[in-house]
Amino acid sequence: IAAVACVALIAAHFIARDRPIAEPLPTARFVPDRRIHARTTSFALTDLLLLALRIAAVAAIGLGVAGPIVGGARGRVVRVVLIDRSRSVLSLAEARDSVRSIGTPDVLIAFDSAARTLTTSRSLDSLEKTGAVGSLSAAIAAAHAAADRVASRADSVDVVLVSPASGEEIDAATPAIRALWPGRLHLVRVRAETTRTVLGGLELGRDSNDAVIAGLSLMPSREIRAPVRVVRGRLSPADSSWGREPGRVLVHWPAADSVADWPKRATIDAIGGVASATGALVARLPRVWAVNGRAIARWADGEPAAVERAFGAGCIRDVAVLVDPASDVALRAPFRDFARALFAPCGGTPDFATLDSRTLSSISGAGPLAAARAFRSATSERSRYGPWLLVVGAALLLAELGLRRTSTAAA
């Protein structure tokens, strides 16, 4: 459009209209004896500076609206490195060394169940292993977002995945997300954590009149596969310090509204049941709080009733299920079935098994690197030159206006 406007300006500039000099005509005998001038259309290229200002202004505004992005050097490859920091990694130091051996990445992303971009090499040195379950889906999605940002700098995008790629890091969405990546991935495998036999143990309060404590004390010790502490009051500093240790599960199960700081639900009601992965409890249970985190138990209508949050190298589980102390609900077998999921290891039972070769091949893929042009059509990178070009265009229009007034006054 800007090019068409420039051509139209040049064509219009060739058309110049000159008005004859106006003189009084008192009588015919006083008419000057000279050739009569009439208005005519002539083609003459005059006022070149004015024409140049107009063309430059239109071109600058057109380019500014288009938002030009200068491409990178031909043949350059942008490298995006994904480093796994989840519980599947045996040694994070090994993963760091693998990243350093690759060279300086253009984008460095650390991931477990979520992904975040690291800004400096110092961030890599201070990176710590978490107790969260790794997610290759989150890692590949983060790589796609990073490629959108840097695609204009190069011709190809190389993604290096530093991870043990264990069984628990694959979910139902992983194949679909991987299929969206238009090229191969470079998988650098590090050693996976080994499945260890953790000595479980259940620490309960000493209030023998507490129905929940009484019901939980009936659970067989063989069903407790992690160190678990149940707190029925407010969490103390000693509780928090205990829960930060690796593999420990701190279950915060308030006995009353007065010992919980969670937000209240908009409507406090009662519902007929709650279910976890290990069992369902059918009873009239009041719903007082709204809890946030990874749901491990839900009310009958699907709202989270118990959630898990990462806490140091362990986790905290908030249980928003109030049990009537005067009932015998907690003494029944369904209550213990429901509670069994609350005492599972953080993140659920780990699966550090090595993926089969076919699955690993589907993750890394084959063929060339991802072409940068596959991301440029949807790139979120904004033009650095667009705003400046618009400013230049506005300044040229002001200069054109001033020059036009000066030319009119001189004529």
C-alpha positions in Angstrom: 0.0 0.0 0.0 2.8 2.4 0.8 4.5 1.6 -2.5 1.2 2.4 -4.4 0.9 5.6 -2.4 4.4 6.7 -3.4 3.7 6.0 -7.1 0.5 8.1 -6.8 2.4 10.9 -5.2 5.0 11.0 -8.0 2.3 10.9 -10.7 0.3 13.7 -9.0 3.5 15.8 -8.6 3.8 16.0 -12.4 0.5 17.8 -12.6 1.1 21.5 -11.8 -1.6 24.2 -12.0 -0.5 27.8 -12.5 -3.2 30.5 -12.1 -2.7 33.7 -14.3 -2.0 37.0 -12.6 -5.2 38.8 -11.7 -5.4 42.4 -12.9 -8.2 45.0 -12.8 -10.1 45.7 -16.0 -11.6 49.2 -15.8 -12.3 49.5 -19.5 -11.3 47.7 -22.6 -9.0 50.5 -23.7 -6.8 50.0 -20.8 -6.3 46.3 -21.3 -2.5 45.6 -21.4 -1.1 44.9 -24.8 0.4 41.5 -24.1 -0.4 37.9 -24.7 -3.3 36.5 -22.7 -2.4 33.7 -20.3 -5.0 31.0 -19.7 -5.0 28.2 -17.1 -3.4 25.1 -18.6 -2.2 21.7 -17.4 1.5 21.1 -17.8 3.8 18.3 -16.8 6.9 19.6 -15.0 8.9 18.0 -12.2 9.3 20.9 -9.7 9.6 21.2 -6.0 11.8 18.1 -5.8 12.5 18.5 -2.1 8.8 18.6 -1.3 8.3 15.5 -3.4 11.1 13.7 -1.6 9.7 14.6 1.8 6.3 13.2 0.9 7.6 10.0 -0.5 9.9 9.5 2.5 7.1 10.1 5.0 4.7 7.7 3.3 7.5 5.0 3.0 8.5 5.4 6.7 4.9 5.1 7.9 4.2 2.1 5.7 7.3 0.3 6.9 6.5 1.2 10.5 3.0 -0.2 10.3 4.4 -3.4 8.6 6.9 -3.9 11.6 10.0 -5.0 9.8 12.2 -7.6 11.5 15.8 -8.0 10.4 16.7 -11.7 9.9 19.8 -13.3 11.3 22.9 -14.4 9.5 22.3 -17.0 6.8 23.0 -20.5 8.1 23.0 -19.6 11.8 21.6 -22.1 14.3 19.9 -21.0 17.5 20.4 -23.6 20.3 17.7 -24.0 23.0 18.8 -26.3 25.9 16.3 -27.9 28.3 17.8 -29.2 31.6 15.8 -31.6 33.8 15.8 -30.7 37.5 13.0 -33.1 38.6 13.2 -36.0 41.0 14.0 -38.4 38.1 17.6 -37.0 37.8 20.1 -38.9 39.9 22.7 -36.1 39.9 22.0 -32.5 38.9 25.8 -31.9 38.8 26.0 -34.4 36.0 23.2 -32.6 34.2 25.0 -29.3 34.6 28.2 -30.8 33.2 26.3 -32.0 30.2 24.9 -28.5 29.5 28.4 -27.0 29.8 29.8 -29.6 27.4 27.3 -28.5 24.7 28.5 -24.9 24.7 26.8 -21.6 25.4 23.1 -21.9 24.7 21.0 -19.1 23.2 18.2 -20.0 25.6 18.5 -22.2 28.7 15.3 -23.6 30.3 15.1 -25.6 33.5 12.0 -27.8 34.0 10.4 -30.3 36.4 6.6 -30.2 36.3 6.8 -26.7 35.0 9.5 -24.8 33.0 11.3 -21.5 33.5 14.0 -19.7 31.6 17.4 -19.2 33.2 19.0 -15.9 32.5 22.7 -16.3 33.3 25.3 -19.1 33.8 25.1 -18.2 37.5 21.5 -19.4 37.5 22.7 -22.8 36.2 25.3 -23.1 39.0 22.6 -22.3 41.7 20.0 -24.7 40.2 18.8 -27.3 42.6 17.0 -30.6 42.2 13.4 -30.6 43.2 11.1 -33.3 44.4 8.5 -32.7 41.7 7.7 -35.1 38.9 9.3 -34.1 35.6 7.2 -33.3 32.5 8.6 -33.7 29.0 5.3 -32.1 27.8 6.1 -28.9 29.7 9.7 -28.9 28.5 8.8 -29.3 24.8 6.1 -26.7 25.0 8.6 -24.3 26.6 11.0 -25.0 23.8 8.3 -24.1 21.3 7.6 -20.8 23.0 11.4 -20.0 23.1 11.7 -20.8 19.4 8.9 -18.3 18.6 10.9 -15.6 20.4 14.3 -16.3 18.7 13.3 -17.7 15.3 14.1 -14.4 13.5 17.8 -14.6 14.5 18.7 -17.7 12.5 17.8 -20.3 9.9 17.4 -23.3 12.2 16.5 -24.1 15.8 18.3 -26.9 17.7 16.7 -28.2 20.9 18.9 -30.1 23.3 17.0 -32.1 26.0 19.2 -33.0 29.0 17.1 -35.5 30.9 17.0 -39.2 32.0 13.6 -39.3 30.1 12.2 -41.8 32.7 8.7 -43.4 32.5 7.0 -41.0 34.8 8.0 -38.0 32.7 5.8 -39.1 29.8 2.0 -38.3 29.9 -0.9 -38.5 27.5 -0.2 -35.1 26.0 3.5 -35.7 25.2 3.1 -37.4 21.8 0.8 -34.6 20.6 3.0 -31.8 21.8 6.1 -33.6 20.3 4.3 -33.8 17.0 4.0 -30.0 16.9 7.8 -29.6 16.8 8.8 -29.4 13.1 12.2 -31.2 13.4 14.4 -33.4 15.5 15.4 -33.0 19.1 18.8 -33.8 20.5 18.4 -36.0 23.5 21.3 -36.1 26.0 20.5 -38.7 28.6 21.8 -38.5 32.1 21.5 -41.2 34.8 18.0 -41.6 36.3 17.3 -41.9 40.0 16.9 -45.4 41.3 13.7 -46.6 43.0 14.6 -46.9 46.6 12.8 -48.6 49.4 11.9 -45.8 51.8 11.1 -46.6 55.3 7.7 -45.3 56.0 6.4 -44.1 59.2 3.3 -42.3 60.5 3.5 -39.6 63.1 0.2 -38.7 64.7 -0.9 -36.4 67.4 -1.4 -37.6 70.9 -5.0 -36.5 71.2 -6.8 -39.9 71.7 -10.2 -38.1 71.6 -9.5 -37.0 68.0 -11.6 -39.1 65.6 -9.3 -38.7 62.7 -6.2 -39.6 64.7 -8.0 -42.6 66.1 -9.0 -43.8 62.6 -5.6 -43.3 61.1 -3.9 -45.2 63.9 -5.8 -48.3 62.6 -3.9 -48.2 59.3 -1.4 -51.1 58.9 2.2 -49.9 58.9 3.0 -51.7 55.7 0.6 -49.4 53.8 2.7 -46.3 54.8 5.4 -46.0 52.1 6.8 -42.6 53.1 7.6 -40.7 56.2 4.3 -39.0 57.1 3.5 -36.5 59.8 -0.2 -35.5 60.3 -0.8 -32.1 61.9 -4.3 -31.4 63.1 -3.5 -27.8 64.3 -1.4 -25.0 62.9 1.9 -25.8 61.4 4.8 -25.0 63.7 8.3 -24.1 62.6 9.4 -27.6 63.7 6.8 -29.1 61.4 8.0 -27.0 58.5 11.6 -27.9 59.1 10.6 -31.6 59.2 8.6 -31.4 56.0 11.4 -29.9 54.0 13.5 -33.0 54.2 13.7 -35.3 51.1 10.7 -37.6 50.6 8.8 -36.5 53.7 5.0 -35.9 53.5 3.6 -33.2 55.8 -0.2 -33.7 56.0 -2.0 -30.6 57.2 -5.5 -31.8 58.2 -7.0 -29.1 60.4 -9.4 -30.3 63.1 -11.4 -27.0 63.1 -11.8 -23.8 61.1 -9.9 -21.8 63.8 -6.6 -23.6 63.0 -6.5 -23.1 59.2 -5.6 -20.0 57.3 -7.0 -21.1 53.9 -9.5 -18.9 52.1 -13.2 -19.7 52.8 -15.5 -20.9 50.0 -18.0 -18.4 48.7 -20.7 -20.8 49.9 -20.2 -23.1 52.8 -22.3 -26.3 52.3 -22.2 -30.0 52.9 -21.7 -32.7 50.3 -22.3 -36.4 50.4 -18.9 -37.8 49.7 -15.2 -37.4 48.8 -12.9 -39.6 46.8 -9.2 -40.2 46.3 -7.2 -42.6 44.0 -7.4 -45.3 46.7 -11.0 -45.1 47.9 -14.2 -43.1 48.4 -15.8 -41.9 51.6 -19.6 -41.5 51.6 -20.8 -39.3 54.4 -22.2 -35.8 55.0 -19.1 -33.7 55.2 -19.0 -29.9 55.5 -17.1 -27.9 52.9 -15.5 -24.8 54.5 -12.3 -24.0 52.6 -11.1 -23.7 49.0 -7.6 -25.2 48.6 -5.2 -24.8 45.7 -2.6 -27.2 44.4 -2.3 -30.5 42.6 -5.6 -32.3 43.5 -5.2 -35.7 45.2 -8.8 -36.0 46.4 -12.0 -34.4 45.1 -15.5 -33.8 46.4 -18.4 -35.5 44.6 -18.8 -32.5 42.3 -15.1 -32.5 41.2 -13.9 -29.7 43.4 -10.5 -30.4 45.1 -10.8 -31.6 48.6 -7.1 -32.3 49.2 -4.1 -30.9 47.3 -0.4 -31.4 47.3 2.3 -28.6 47.2 6.0 -29.0 46.8 7.8 -28.0 50.0 11.6 -28.0 49.9 12.6 -31.6 49.0 9.3 -32.9 50.4 5.7 -31.8 50.1 2.7 -30.5 52.0 -0.7 -32.0 51.6 -3.6 -29.7 52.6 -6.7 -31.7 53.5 -9.9 -29.7 53.6 -12.2 -32.5 54.9 -13.8 -31.8 58.3 -15.0 -35.0 60.1 -17.6 -34.8 62.7 -15.9 -35.8 66.0 -19.1 -37.3 67.3 -19.5 -39.7 64.3 -17.8 -43.1 63.7 -17.0 -42.3 60.0 -13.2 -42.2 60.8 -13.4 -45.7 62.3 -14.7 -47.4 59.2 -12.6 -49.1 56.5 -13.7 -46.7 53.7 -12.1 -43.9 55.7 -8.8 -45.7 55.8 -9.1 -46.5 52.0 -9.6 -42.9 51.3 -6.7 -41.7 53.5 -4.2 -44.2 51.9 -3.7 -41.8 49.0 -2.8 -39.0 51.4 0.1 -41.0 52.7 1.6 -42.0 49.3 5.1 -40.6 48.4 5.2 -37.0 47.2 4.1 -36.9 43.5 2.8 -40.4 43.7 4.6 -43.6 43.4 7.8 -42.9 41.4 8.5 -44.5 38.0 12.2 -44.2 37.1 12.2 -47.0 34.6 14.0 -46.5 31.4 11.8 -45.9 28.4 12.0 -48.3 25.5 14.0 -47.5 22.4 10.9 -46.9 20.3 9.6 -44.3 22.7 13.0 -42.6 23.0 13.2 -42.5 19.2 9.8 -40.9 19.0 10.9 -38.2 21.4 14.2 -37.3 19.6 12.8 -37.8 16.1 14.7 -37.9 12.9 15.5 -35.6 10.0 16.9 -32.1 9.9 16.7 -29.4 12.6 13.6 -27.3 12.9 13.5 -24.6 10.3 13.2 -21.1 11.8 10.7 -20.1 9.1 8.2 -22.6 10.7 8.0 -20.2 13.7 8.2 -16.8 12.1 4.6 -16.7 10.9 3.5 -17.0 14.5 6.4 -15.3 16.1 5.7 -13.1 19.1 8.8 -11.0 18.6 7.9 -7.3 18.0 9.8 -5.1 15.5 12.3 -2.9 17.2 12.2 -0.5 14.2 8.4 -0.1 13.8 7.9 2.7 16.4 11.0 4.6 15.3 9.8 4.5 11.7 6.5 5.9 12.7 8.2 8.7 14.6 10.4 9.5 11.5 7.3 9.5 9.3 5.5 11.9 11.5 8.6 14.2 11.6 8.8 14.2 7.8 5.1 15.1 7.5 5.7 18.1 9.8 8.7 19.1 7.7 6.7 18.8 4.5 4.0 21.0 6.0 6.5 23.7 6.9 8.2 23.5 3.5 4.9 23.8 1.7 3.9 26.9 3.7 7.3 28.5 3.0 6.9 27.8 -0.8 3.4 29.2 -0.8 4.5 32.4 1.0 7.4 32.9 -1.4 5.1 32.6 -4.4 
